[in-house]
Amino acid sequence: MEELINVVDWSRAQFALTAIYHWLFVPLTLGLGIIVAVMETIYLKTKSEKWLATTKFWMTIFGVNFAIGVATGIILEFEFGTNWSNYSWFVGDIFGAPLAVEGILAFFMESTFIAVMFFGWKKVSPKFHLAATWLTAIGASLSALWILVANAWMQYPTGCEFNPATMRNEMTSFAAVALSPMAMSKFFHTVLSAWTLGGVFVCGVCGWMMLKKRNLDHCWRSLKVGAWVGVIGIVLTMITGDTSAVTVAKYQPMKLAAMEGLYKGNHEQAIVAFGILNPSKQAFDDQDPYLFDISIPYGLSFLATHDFKAFVPGIEDIINGVSYDNEGNEINTVSYAERMERGKQLQEMLSQYSAAMNSGNTMLQDSLKNVINADFKHFGYAYLDKPEEAIPNVPLTFYTFHFMVTVGGYLLVFLLLALFFVYKPNILNKAKWAKWWHILAIITIPLTYLCSASGWIVAEVGRQPWTIQDLMPNKVAISDLSAGYVQTTFWIFAVVFTALLIADIGIICKQISKKSQTDLEIDNEKK
């Protein structure tokens, strides 16, 4: 058992390592892709060589980041087969479909047009080149769409049916998988947050150049686009964040409860604006969940349901299968103990189905299949040892969620101020505190990355212990590997990914430093 736990933990750690490194490159690719496309559109409209130089500057940074992002992304997809083969076998027909679409359509689309984008300046017409740039940016977003559809299906499995004859889940509706509410909210929230990061990145790089008094005209041009994209991104991210919260409350109530450290729910439930969790708190004890908290009345009820009076269940309510309607009447849902029992009954019925199939008893097969599919949503609970095992890591989910929300609020203020300074540059140029603003812009880059990573931690840690929500826990999804093998590959990937990250940062910093030493317009004229 200890060996199994080690394999699960190391497999999760390796996948988390790869995903975290991959996500360092993806949001910047998505954000800069839009920014570069907008800049080239301005260049084509104005015919200004200054805008051409600015476009090429950011395009180079986009290209470096894009290439390394692709490399880490490919490794991430292969890990489903190497480390999570039981998962891939169990749902490969469903999970593989959006990944196939991503590879065939989106990835080939962006890979094709990125070649025109970088090498077609004097080989194709300006309008065709602009179209290639936009199609590269759109292709990157479409690539993200299908990856996020696959991830959303793990959070909310839909559009499928279990086939007891093959012991696999099979797709019944591609549209249901691709257009599920979880997929749509996740896609828009993720991509728009990448616009935010792209805008902040431009502001931070320009802040460094302005701090060094280098290439100021280029900086102001860049800021006009970066600040606008960033502001639009953060505003829409907040709006889609509200949609995501409602979706999570409906399909993953345990995750929402962990996000708030909520053990016992209530009507008119407050939301914690700031709090410190009680580290010794456990489900079903009498301890207060918080050492200190500042809460907003009615906030969580409204966030989860858009109804200030609605009941929001806590961790203990969900485990006990208890909820309440707006009139205060108790609604009994299915408790986790009962789900575990139903899951075990399903396993027995599957054994009976296998015996009926071997004996050719088709009538019994059909009867058992209908019963199995009617209750299959509880299948994964049979593998839990106790109901409390289905509680995610509450402190990690709680703190990363509140960090994400807090930094998101800061980013709104920062980007609005950045946009204000774009149109009132004299205020910043004459201010004695201008130096500190530029330093703040630089610091905001890693802060935004941490905010983005926190969102993913909430999404993935908050649904633990499930690989597929309610259907397959992690300990069933892994490959038959030794812990030592997974540890070895973990450290190999850690070294390789760190080297790639150092190379990426080094190339980008060299590009920024090189191009900021002299005026880009003069460089362009000399060429």
C-alpha positions, 0 to 999 in steps of 0.5 A, spaced: 500 500 500 505 504 501 508 503 494 502 505 491 501 511 495 508 513 493 507 511 485 500 516 486 504 521 489 510 521 485 506 521 478 502 527 481 508 531 482 511 529 475 504 531 472 504 538 476 511 539 475 510 539 467 504 542 467 506 548 471 512 549 467 508 548 461 503 554 463 509 559 464 509 559 457 502 558 454 499 564 457 504 569 455 503 566 448 496 567 448 496 574 450 502 576 446 499 573 440 493 578 440 498 584 442 502 582 436 496 582 431 493 588 434 500 592 433 501 589 426 494 591 424 496 598 426 502 598 422 498 596 416 493 602 417 498 607 418 504 604 414 508 607 420 515 604 420 515 605 427 509 600 428 513 595 424 519 595 428 515 595 435 511 589 432 517 585 430 520 586 437 514 583 440 513 578 435 520 575 436 519 574 444 512 571 442 516 566 437 521 564 443 516 563 448 511 559 443 517 554 441 518 552 448 511 552 450 510 547 444 516 542 447 513 542 454 506 541 451 508 535 447 511 532 453 505 533 458 500 529 453 505 523 453 505 523 460 497 520 460 500 514 456 506 513 460 504 515 467 496 515 467 495 509 462 489 506 466 486 513 465 487 513 458 485 506 457 478 507 461 476 514 457 481 514 451 475 514 446 473 521 450 479 524 452 483 523 446 477 526 441 479 533 443 486 532 443 486 529 436 482 535 434 487 540 437 493 536 434 490 536 427 486 543 426 489 548 431 496 546 432 497 545 425 493 551 423 498 555 428 504 551 426 503 553 418 501 560 419 507 562 424 512 560 418 509 566 414 508 570 420 516 570 421 519 569 414 514 571 410 515 579 411 517 580 404 515 574 400 507 575 401 503 581 401 502 585 407 495 583 408 496 576 407 502 577 412 497 580 417 492 574 416 497 569 418 499 573 424 491 573 426 490 566 424 497 564 428 494 568 434 487 565 433 490 558 432 493 558 439 487 560 442 483 554 439 489 549 441 487 552 448 480 551 447 481 543 445 486 542 451 481 545 456 475 541 453 479 535 455 480 538 462 473 540 463 471 533 461 475 531 467 472 536 472 465 534 469 464 528 465 458 528 460 456 526 453 459 519 455 456 512 457 459 506 460 460 500 456 460 494 461 462 489 455 469 493 454 469 496 461 470 503 458 467 509 457 465 511 450 463 518 447 455 519 446 455 526 444 461 530 442 457 536 442 456 535 449 463 534 451 465 540 447 460 545 449 459 543 456 458 549 461 464 547 465 468 547 458 466 554 456 467 557 462 474 554 463 476 556 456 474 564 456 476 565 463 483 562 462 484 565 455 482 572 457 486 571 463 492 570 458 490 577 455 491 580 462 498 577 463 500 579 456 498 586 457 502 586 464 508 583 461 508 589 456 507 594 461 513 590 465 518 590 460 516 597 458 517 599 465 524 596 465 526 600 458 523 607 461 527 606 468 533 605 463 531 611 459 531 607 453 527 607 447 521 611 450 517 612 443 517 604 442 515 604 450 509 608 449 507 605 443 507 598 446 503 601 452 498 603 448 496 596 446 499 592 452 495 596 457 488 596 453 489 588 452 490 588 459 484 592 461 480 588 457 483 581 459 482 583 467 475 585 466 473 580 462 476 575 466 473 577 472 466 576 469 468 569 466 470 568 473 463 569 476 461 564 471 466 559 473 464 560 480 457 558 479 459 552 474 463 550 480 458 551 485 453 546 481 458 541 479 463 541 484 460 543 490 466 540 494 471 544 491 467 551 492 467 549 499 474 547 500 475 554 496 472 558 502 474 553 508 467 552 509 465 546 513 458 547 515 453 551 510 448 556 511 443 560 507 445 567 506 452 565 506 458 570 507 464 570 503 471 570 506 475 576 504 481 575 508 482 569 513 487 565 516 485 557 517 485 553 523 490 548 522 488 543 526 481 543 524 478 537 521 471 535 518 466 533 523 470 536 529 467 542 533 473 547 532 472 553 528 475 553 521 478 560 522 483 563 527 481 570 524 477 572 518 473 578 515 467 576 511 462 579 506 455 578 508 451 574 503 457 574 498 458 566 497 450 565 496 450 570 491 457 568 488 455 561 487 447 562 485 446 569 484 441 569 490 443 572 496 438 567 500 441 561 497 443 555 501 451 553 500 453 547 503 459 546 506 464 540 506 460 536 512 453 537 509 456 534 502 459 528 505 452 527 509 448 528 503 444 534 506 442 541 503 436 546 504 431 549 499 430 557 500 424 555 505 429 552 509 426 545 508 431 539 508 433 536 501 436 529 502 441 528 497 446 522 496 451 521 502 458 519 500 457 513 505 451 511 500 455 513 494 461 508 496 456 503 498 452 504 491 459 503 488 461 497 491 454 494 488 456 496 481 462 492 482 458 486 484 454 487 478 459 488 473 462 481 475 455 478 474 455 482 467 461 479 465 459 472 467 452 473 463 457 475 457 461 469 458 455 464 458 451 468 453 445 470 457 444 477 453 437 478 457 441 478 463 446 483 460 441 488 458 438 488 464 444 489 468 447 494 463 441 498 464 442 498 472 449 499 471 448 506 467 443 508 471 447 509 477 454 509 474 455 516 477 457 513 483 462 508 480 469 511 483 466 512 490 467 504 491 475 505 491 475 510 497 476 507 504 472 512 507 468 518 506 473 523 508 478 521 503 474 525 498 475 532 501 481 536 497 487 539 501 483 545 504 488 550 506 492 549 499 485 550 495 483 556 500 489 560 500 491 560 493 483 562 491 484 568 495 491 569 493 488 569 486 482 574 487 486 579 491 491 579 486 486 580 480 483 586 484 490 589 484 491 587 477 485 591 475 487 597 479 494 597 476 492 596 469 487 602 469 492 606 472 497 604 466 492 605 461 491 612 464 498 614 464 498 612 456 493 618 455 496 622 460 504 621 459 506 628 462 503 626 469 508 620 469 514 623 466 514 629 471 512 625 477 518 624 482 515 617 484 515 615 476 521 610 478 517 606 483 511 606 478 516 602 473 519 598 478 512 596 480 510 594 473 516 589 473 514 586 479 507 585 477 510 580 472 511 575 476 506 576 481 501 575 475 504 569 473 503 567 481 496 569 480 495 565 474 498 559 477 494 559 483 488 559 478 490 552 476 492 550 483 485 551 485 482 548 479 486 541 480 487 541 487 480 543 489 477 536 485 482 531 488 482 525 490 479 525 483 482 524 476 475 524 473 470 527 478 466 521 481 468 516 476 476 515 477 480 517 483 488 518 482 490 511 485 486 507 480 488 511 474 496 510 474 500 506 470 503 500 473 510 503 475 515 503 480 516 509 485 523 509 483 522 510 476 517 515 476 522 519 481 527 518 476 523 521 470 521 527 475 528 529 476 530 528 469 524 533 467 525 538 473 532 539 470 530 539 463 525 544 464 529 548 468 534 549 463 529 550 458 526 556 462 533 559 463 534 559 456 527 562 455 528 567 460 535 569 457 533 569 450 528 574 452 532 578 456 537 579 451 532 581 446 530 586 450 536 589 452 539 588 445 533 592 442 533 597 447 540 600 447 538 603 440 532 606 437 528 601 433 526 606 428 533 607 426 535 600 426 529 599 421 532 605 417 539 602 417 536 595 414 
